[in-house]
Amino acid sequence: MIEINNPSEKIYFIVYDNTEIFGYGTVDTNQVLKSPREFLFQTTDEEEWKTELLSYGVVFEEETDNLE
């Protein structure tokens, strides 16, 4: 089992087995993440996290302001 328990700063994570992602997101300092999956990628760098997700085919759309 993998775990992130009340980190000292925000953690970006990806939970996966072999080549399949089972979940991704963030864990804040007052949160806990536990998973029975085998592998966990974690970083405090959002851009590094997004780059790693890209390697699995996950693409984030750019946020735009829709002010008219």
Summary of the structure (lengths in Angstrom):
residues: 68
radius of gyration: 13.6
end to end distance: 48.9
largest distance: 48.9
contacts: 147
relative contact order: 0.27
helix: 13%
strand: 41%
